[in-house]
Amino acid sequence: MNKNRFEAFTEGVFAFAFTLLALTFVLPELKAANDRTLTVALLHLWPNLAAYALSLMVIGIMWQNHQALFRMVQRIDRKTIFWNLLLLGGLAFIPFVTSTLGSYPTLRPSTFLYGVTLSYCSTMYNLLLDHLVRTRAFLPEITPRVIRQTVNAYRVGWFGYTSATVLALFLPVVSFVAYIAIAIYYLVPRGVDADLM
């Protein structure tokens, strides 16, 4: 499979998801619009802004990890494309769950749905990485240590997201904070990403 076309398609989906994030802001129609009512309406959008910032970090980190990972991959096969498509399907759903989380940040269904989506994306990332490791798709200069660190970092993400998702059923606000903590954890490069620094 052509690696350049694979990467170009993936880049397009990431760009599309970034663009859709901005649509998570919906200003309610004001019957009597003036400076005060518009200011109040805009201030009431702060949960949407928090969800937007979180998802911006999440998608940005996913994009960076994907870039770092595939810079070290020398060949793409059909199963790689399959796992990548499943990952991108979850990625494209993030703007919707961001909108839901921003509109209802303290409710269990919204924080749970957000967590299910991120857990799904993390699962697909892990399955994709497992396939790349199993088929030895990495460039020869990539050391087993770097691969092991990458696998460990991806596992931490999966465990974190699934734990935060379960937490959403009991403590939705704490779950929201956990999603932020996981995003901050991934701001520090690890595995293949750290090896490129």
NORQUITA-V537931 format. One line per field, one symbol per residue. phi: phi as a letter, one per 40 degrees, with the letter a starting at -180 (. if undefined). burial: 1 if it has 16 or more other ideal C-beta (glycine too) atoms within 10 Angstrom, else 0. A space follows every 50 residues. Layout:
phi = ???
burial = ???
//
This chain:
phi = .ccccdccccdcccccccccdccccbcccccbcadccccccccccdcccc cccccccccccdccccdccccbccabbccccdccccccccdccddccccc cccbcbbcdcccccccccccdcccdccccdcccccfcccdcccdcccccc dccccdccccccccccdccbbdcccdccccccccdcccdbgdccccc
burial = 00000110010011001101100100000000000000000000101100 11011111101110111111011001000110110111011011101111 11011000011111111111111111111011000011000100011011 10110011011101101100010011011001100100111110100
//
